[in-house]
Amino acid sequence: MQSESPKPPIRWLVLAVLGLPMLVVVTIVPWYGINYGYDLYEWAWFLALLTFCEMSITAGYHRLWSHKAYKAHPVLKFIFALGGACALQNDCITWASDHRRHHLYVDDNEKDPYSAGKGFWYSHFEWMIRDYESTREDTSNVEDLMADPVLVWQRKYYLPLLLIMNFGLPVILGVIHGDIWGSLLLAGFLRLVVSQHFTYLINSAAHIWGSRAYDPSQTARDNWFISLFTFGEGYHNYHHTFAWDYRNGIKWYHWDPTKWLIKACSWIGLTSKLRQCSAYRQELTRLQVQYNKALEKCEKVIDSPSWQEKLEFEYKQLVETLNHWSELKQQWYQAKSEQLSTDWQEKFPELEAESLRQRYRLLKIELEGKRKSWQALLHTFTTLPAQSTQTV
């Protein structure tokens, strides 16, 4: 039997930088808490800096710089650069380079830097501490970021920045409060470890547990529970399908503080040109996935041809209605924005305000009916007996 190839050598400096804080957290942090205690001030700064670090990674490193989902004011970029150094996840240029390769080669064990195909612990942590070829620095895919003065500055002064943010800032907070060790342990060490492992969950857990409504061909999954810890990054199947969308959670009730921050900043001019995928394209993508799954089921049930015919008919009817509704919706929005000006009436003389509104409403009702029929059909497929269960 051929033995497995040996693992690459350990990056001892990286292991020390990431491992020593964890050692402090599991030993000194609880010991100090038992013997001296932590107060509300220290816990408040723990939460504040945890949020600062997470948001700098999710809104800054990830959605702003890696995916260009929106544009940001230099002041906000500077804040995110400081938060990224505080999170101790490498400079943004290196981070974004790894992440772009992850999206380009997702689940390719040879090219994806943190491929989930190699297991939970590899994608969560191990990819950083061993010298795998796929994790070696290659910034050829981030030339656009090399032109960003904020990122060039952060990369040049990353070491002093991480020391200032992870040690200097907690110590200053401790001096102000009169308890340097308490602030350093909570706002420094515990915050750092919790922040890092919350982010690591996106690479590991979000590729193992959850649903794949947009692209079942890859491991990325949507998981609302993971979003609670990752500031909205848990809707990962959607993100991998529409990576340029500034949102990960697209519904109003989806827990995605990062999208709320980005949106709120747009109201005061700190962000602009927020990119998002249309509801039409989202639904069309989900329908295609549902159709393919149902088609696979059709091939295994009794009276397969008739069920396939019914499935195809319902699918085409729904898609046709959805397309028509989307077109009319665009016309309606354009009509409202132009307030049915003379130019508009000359271009579409048959479409007056009232008739356009009425057609839009009627088509929306028809679309809801088609959606219900489609869902009912999908539910029926879950109860159909397979051919093998029938007696010949």
N, C-alpha and C positions, 0 to 999 in steps of 0.2 A: 504493500500500500504506500503510495507516494505521500510524503509528509508535507504539511502546509508550509508555504514560504514564510521565512521569518519576518516578523514585523519590523518596520523601519525604526531607526534609533529614536530614543526619547529626546525631546527638546527640553533639557534640564532647566534652562532659564525660564521658559514658559511655564513648566510644571511648578517651579518654585514661586513664580509670581502669582499663579492661580491657586496653588495648593496651600501656601502659608496662610493667607487670609482665612481659608476654610478651617485650617487647624486652629487658628485663634478663635474662630466662631464656635467650634464644638468644645473648646476647653475653657479659655479665659473669659469669654463673654458670659456663659452661664455662671462661672465661679464668681465673677465680679457682681453679677446680679443677685446671687444668693447672699453674698456677704455685705454688699454695700447698697445694692438696689439702683434702679434707674427711675427717673422721674418723668413727668409729662413733657417737660421741655426737651429732654433727650429723645423721647419717643416721637415727638412732633417733628423734630429735625430729621430723624430717621425716615419718617414717611415723606417729608418734603423733598429730601435729597433722593430718595428712592424714585419718587415721581419725576423729579428733574432728570435723573439718569435714564429712566425708561423712555420718557417722552423725547429725549434728545436722540435716542437710538431709533425709536419707531417713527417719529415725525421727521427727524433730521437725517440720520445715516440711511434709513431705509426708504421712506416714501419721497423725501426731497431729493437726496443725492443719488441713491442707487437707481430709482425708477423715474425721476423727473416728473412726479405726479402733480407738482405745482411749483410756483416760483416764490422765493422768500426774500425779504428785505435783508440787507447785510447785517443789521442789528440782530435779527433772529438767527441768522446763520452763525454769528459769533457766539450767541448763547448756546446753540446746539453743539458747537465745537467744544465749548467748555464742558457741557454735559457729557459729551462723548468721551472726553478724557477722564471725567469723573467715573464713568461706567467701566473704564479700563477694558475696552474691547478693541483695542488697537486704533490707529489713526483712521479717519474716515475713508481716505483713498484706498488703503489696503482692505478695509472692511467691505467697501462697495465693490471692489474688484472681485473678492471672493463671492459676494452675494450675486453678482451678475453672472458669474460662471455657474453658480448653483442653479439659477433659473434657466440658463442656456442648456445645461447638461443634466437637469434634474433626474435623479435615480440612476445615473450612469456611474457605476462604482469606480470607474477609472478616471473620470473627468469632473464629476460633481465633488467639490471640496468636502461637503458634509452630507454625503449620500445616505439616505435612510435605509437603503438596501444593505448597508453594512451593519445594521442593528442600532438599537436605541442608544447605547452608551457611546458608540462611535460618533453618531450625529450630534449627540449632546455635548460631548466633552473630548473624546479621544482624538478627534481629527486635529485638534489644536496642539496636542502635546507630543505627537510623533511626526517625524519628517516624511510624510506621505508626499509623493510627487504631485498629486492633485492639489495640495495645499501650499505649495511653494509660491512665493510672491511673483506675480506677473501682472503688471499694471498697464499692459497694452490695451485693455478694454476700458480704461478710465481716463483717456486723454482729455476728455471734456472736463473732468474734475481737476486735472492738473492745471487747468487755466483759472480755477477759482482761487482768488487770493486768500480767502479765509481758510480753505483747506490746505493750501500750500503753507500758510503760517502755522496751522495746527500740526501738520506733519513735521515741520522743522523743529518745533518746540514741544513735541508731544511728551517727552520725558519730564521736563520741568512742570508742564501743565498737569500731568497725572499726579505728580508729587504734591503740587499745590492743592489740587482739588480733593485728593484722597487723604492727605495728612494735614496740610496747612489749614484748610477750611474747617475740618472737625476740631482741630486744636484751638483755633480762634473762637469757635462757638463754645468750646469748653472753658476757655479763659473768661469769656463774657459771663458764663453761667457759674463759674467757680468749681467746675468738675471736668478737668481735662480728660481723664481716663474714661469716664462715663460717656462723654460725647465722642471720643475717638473710637471706642468699642462699638457703639450703636450707630452713629452717623457715619463712621468710617468703615470698620470691618464688616459688621453685620449687614449694613446697607449695601456694601459692595458685593458680598457673596449672594445675597438674595436677588439683587438686581441682575447679576450675571446669569444665575440659574433660571430666573424667570425668562430671560431672553433665549437661553439655550433650549427651552421647551418648544420654541417655534421650530427649531431644526429637528427635534426629536419627537416629542409627543404629538405635535401637529401633523406629523407625517405617519402616524400609527393609528390614532383613534379619531373617529369622526366620520362625516358623510362626504360624498364626492358627487355633488349634484351638477357640477359644471364640466369636470373632466375626470372621468373614472380611470383614465389610462395612467395616471401618475399617483404617487403616494400622498401628496398634499391633501389635507382634509379640513373640513369646517368643523370647529368644535367650540361652542359657546363657553364651555367651562374653562378652556385654556385661555380664552380671551379675557377672562377675569384677572388673570395673572400677567398677561402680556399687553395690557392696555389696547386691546382690540385686534391684536395680530392673529387670533385664533381662527378667524374665518379664512383659512389658508388655501383651500381649494379654489375659492373665488379669487383670491389674490394671485395665485399662480396662473389662473386663466385670464385675468384682466389686471396684470401687474401695474399698469400705468394709472389705475384709478386711485385717487387720493384716499378713498375709503376702503376698508376691508369689510366691515359690517355695513351692508347697504340698506338695511331696514332701520326705521327710526328707533326701534327698540333694541337693536343690536348693541351690545356693550363695546363701544369703540371710542374711548376718550381721545385717541389720537386724531380721529377725523373731526371731533368737536373742537379740539384745539386749533387745528388747521383752519376750519371754517370760521371760528371766532376771530382768529388773527386776520382773516380777510376783511372783517368789518372795520378794522382799524388800520388797514393798509400794510400789514406786515406780511401777508401772503396774497398771491394773485394767481390768475389763470389755473384755477383748480380743475383738474381733468377728472371726468367720471364716465363710466360706461352707461349707456342708455338703458332704461327699463326694458325696452323692446329687444335689444340685443341679449340682455340677461335671460329673458324668458325664452327667446328662440334657442339659446344655448342649452337651457335646461330641458326644453322640449325634445331636442335632438337626442340628448342622453336618455331620456325616458323612452323615447321611441325605439332606440337601439336595444335597450334592455328588454322591452316588451316583445320586440321582434325575436330576440333570442328565446324568450319564453314560448312564443308561438310555435317555434320549430319542434317543441317537445310535447305539445298537447294534442288531445284528440281533435279531429277535424281541423287540422292546422291550416289548410288553404283558406277556409272561410274566415277563420279568425284573423289571418294575415290581411285578407281583403278588408275586413271591418276596421282593423287597426290602421291600415294605410289610408282608408277613406276618412276616418276621424282625424288623423294627423294632418292630412292635407287641408281639410276643412278648417281646422283650428289655425294652422299657419297662414292660410289665405286670409282669414278674418283678421288675424293679428297684423298682417302686413297692411291690409286695408285700413285698419284702425290707426296704425302708426302713421301712415301717410296723411290721413284726415286730421290726426292730432297735430301734425306739423303745420298743416294748412290753417288750422284753427288758431294755433299760437301765433302764426305769422299775421293772421287777420286781426287778432287782438292787438298785437304790437303796432301794427300800422293803422289800427282803428278804421279799417275799411276805407282807406284813402281813395282818391280818384284813380290813382295809378293801379291800385289793387282791383278796383271794380272793372277797370278796362282790361286787366289781365285775366280776371276770372268773373266775367259778367253774370254767369249763371249762379254764382255763389254769393248770396247776400248773408248778412250777419245772422239773421234768425234761422234761415234754412241750414246754414253751415253748423250752427250750434245744435239744431235738432238732429241732423244727420250724425253728428259726433256722439250725441247721447244715445241714440238708437243703436248705433254700431257698438258702443261700449256695452250696452245691455246684451246684444247678440254675442259679443266676445265672452262675457261672463257665462252665458249659457253654454258656449262651446267648451270653455274651460271645465265646467262642471261635468259635461258629458265625457270629456277626456279623462278626468280623474276617476269617474265612475267606471270607465272601461279599464283603466289601469288597475283599479281595485278588483275587478272581475278576474283579471289575469292572475292575481295572487291566489285565487281559489280554484282555478281550473286544474283538473287532474292530468297528470302526465300520461303519455301513451303507455309507458311501462307498467302502470298501475291497473290497466284494463285487462280483462281476461279475453284471450283470443277464442 
